[in-house]
Each structure stands twice: as C-alpha cells, then as structure tokens.
Amino acid sequence: MSTAVLLIAHGSRRAEANQDLVEVADRLRETGEFEFVVPSYLELAEPSIPDGARQCVELGASEVRMLPYFLSAGSHVTRDLERFRNDLAAEFPAVSFKLCPPLGLHPLMLEIVRDRLRED
C-alpha cells in the first residue's frame, strides 16, 4: 500500500506564510516515512485540497492521510475538510482518504507553546 500525506493549511495571500507548509512538507518527505507528501490549501493559495489529493493519486497513492495543519477543530476542520474527504472518496473509490485530527491538542503542543514563550 502506498501512503501519501496531504498536508492542509488555510492558505494566505502572503507567500511567506504559505511557504511554512511547503517547508514542513519537504522536511516530512526527507524522513522517508511516507512515500508522498503534498502541501495543499483550503483557499487563497495553490494547490487546492482537491488538486493536492489528485496529485497524491496520480503519484500512485492507495491511501491518502489528510492532515489539517490547524490548531483547533473549527468549522473548516469539522465541516469543510470532511466534505472534501467525502467528495474525494467518491471521486476515487479505490483510494482510502483518512482525515486526521488537527494539531491543537496533541500532547507536545504545550511544549511548543512553552518553547515559544521562552524565545527572546
């Protein structure tokens, strides 16, 4: 089974903000843990979520793990991303699309917050 990671951020008009997700994708790809890692955006930047997912399928993924690069499970995560997942599953019935939880309440998040608070 070929697993792809579709990283999903909101998207920004500022290219520098969107570049953060590209950097995360590059670093995750370098670990070699996942065959394919593709950044995508809900709005305001490219590739869109459907285009990023289609890229994963074109690369040969039989499973796509959709990871919301969001801090909380607001309406985008709970409603919009679930709709994208359902639409993609209908478009590609032979591919498994799994929507992962957002980053927010991961146990290491407190360490990240504490680290940022200590920065000068």
N, C-alpha and C positions, 0 to 999 in steps of 0.2 A: 504494500500500500504506500503510495506517495503522498506525503502530507505537506500541505502548504500552509503558511501563516499569512493571513490578510490582516495587517495592522490597520486600524481605523481611527483617524483623528477627525476632529470637527472640520478643520481647514480654515485658512486665514487669507486675507488679502496680502498679508506680509509674507513674502517668500522666505524670509529668515525663520519665521515661525513654522512654516511647513517643512523646512529643512531638518528640523529636530526629528521628525518622524522618519525621514529618509536616513538620518544618521542611526537611529535605533534599528531600522530595518537592516542596514549594512552591518552593524555590529552583531545582530542576531544571526544573520546569514553566515558571518565569519565563524561562528561557533560550530557550524556544521551539524547542529542538532536537527534542523529542518531543511529539507531539500530546496524549498522555495519560500522566499519571504518577500511580500509585496506590500508597500505602503499604499493607502488609499484614504480618501477624504469624503466626508458627508456632504460638504458644499464648499464653494469658493476656491477650490484647488483641484488639480487633476493628478492622478486618475481618480475618477469617482469610485464608489464602492462596487457598483456592478462591473465597471471596466476592470478594476483590480481583480475581482473574482474571476472574470472571464480570462484574464491573463493567467491566473493560477491554473485554471482548467486547461488552457492552451499549452501550458508548460507540462501538463501530464498529471496534475494532482487528482487523486481519487478521494481525498479528504481535504477540506479547507477549514482551518480553525480561524474564526473571525474574532480578533482581539480588540475590543474597544479601548483605545488609549485615552480613556476618560477617567476622571476622579470619582464620579458617582453615577448611579443608575437613574439618571433623569429620564425625561421623555424621549430623548434621542436614543438612549440605550434600550429602554424598555419597550418603546413603540416602534420607532423608525428602523432600528437595526434588526429587530425581529421581523419586520415587514420585508426588509432586504433579504434576510435569510430565507424566508418562505418563498419569495419570488425567485431567488437563485436556485433553491431546491426544486422548484417546478420547472425552471429552465434547463437544469442539468440533473435529471433524476438519478443518473448513475453516480453522482458525486455527493458525498456526505458533507453538509455545511453545519458546523458547530459554532454557536455563538458563545464565546467565553465571557466570564464576568469582567466588569471594568476593574481598573487598578485600585480604586479607592480604599477598600477595607482590607487589603492584603496585609498580613502581619508585619511586613517590612516597611510599610508606609510610615509608621511612627518614627522609625529610624531615619528615613529620608527627611521627614519634617524636622526632626531634631538636628540633623546634619545641616540643613539649610539655615536653621535658626542660629547656628554657631558660626556661620560664614560672616566675614567682615565686610 
